[in-house]
């Protein structure tokens, strides 16, 4: 080993220009890697995980487990390179998590799960959803909607139909989750007395409404050398259209929904509520980042999109306001680490100079610190890994320069 090290030192001294050239290449490559390596607040140490969420509203936990969770578990047993399958079943909801071995790519795991889900027979109206690829540290931004004039129902409608699709289009965003507010629905309240009068059942009302909200296509009619497309326009456009749906015939007169029921705008029963400071009911949105993305770059794009939404898309009385921004944490931690690194380098250099009593030796030993850090970022970049603030804050300069001190003393 001694001979090997002596040969390296002799080669470096003999080929000074080559040594300086390779050092310059290392420095340039390290700086480039440092700039382009994603730095996260916390390390993501979890294996690849695929989460399947299945909703079956109004069904008990026993029914959901029997007809949704168990068939899905049986199908997922065929997944290759998995380590564990966990599930939780609640009222109207089934959540399943498939955990894979270390090193399994997300695309490979997701493809297996999607293929096997096609073979599962679910009850009518049940459609499982495979969650987007994000990790436990993917929550990077939160915002709230505020308006002095509009209700939480109107704000949630804007969130679901306008803001959601705008933010999902931002590169690097995996999901947008909304909390709070009333979810808008159109409610049909049937009158039992009127149903009995027209001899109509609630099921007939339900079937009539379900089958009416659609368009139908016909053939083409040729007349006077012109082709006319036959279409049936049945999509409901406004709330009064629901009341005009035909349920049955009473002699020569049609029985409409408005003859046996009241149609009005309403909201789903609430199971929770979001408050902020002195406001008891607000609409909040959470932006979740895709796995292995650069948080700083994604946040910059999200903020740019939010500014565009506030200025050009939302009404003048509605504003999106920042509630949580990962950039604040990143900036605070990065500044702290930068100060610690600079102070550490200065302190280590001073101690080395005191004990070595030679400025050339001190400079040689001190140069090892930035070169080692740049080389570490180069390795991270080559392996496609991310840096995190916890690991950067645990750098031990004493260990970094230990080898150089021994070599110089020798």
Beta strands, then each sheet from edge to edge (+ up, - down):
strand 1: 39-40
strand 2: 49-55
strand 3: 82-90
strand 4: 93-100
strand 5: 129-130
strand 6: 139-146
strand 7: 173-179
strand 8: 184-190
strand 9: 216-223
strand 10: 226-232
strand 11: 246-250
strand 12: 253-256
strand 13: 261-267
strand 14: 283-289
strand 15: 319-325
strand 16: 387-388
sheet 1: 1+ 16+
sheet 2: 3+ 4- 2+ 5-
sheet 3: 7+ 14- 6+ 15-
sheet 4: 8+ 13-
sheet 5: 9+ 10-
sheet 6: 11+ 12-
end
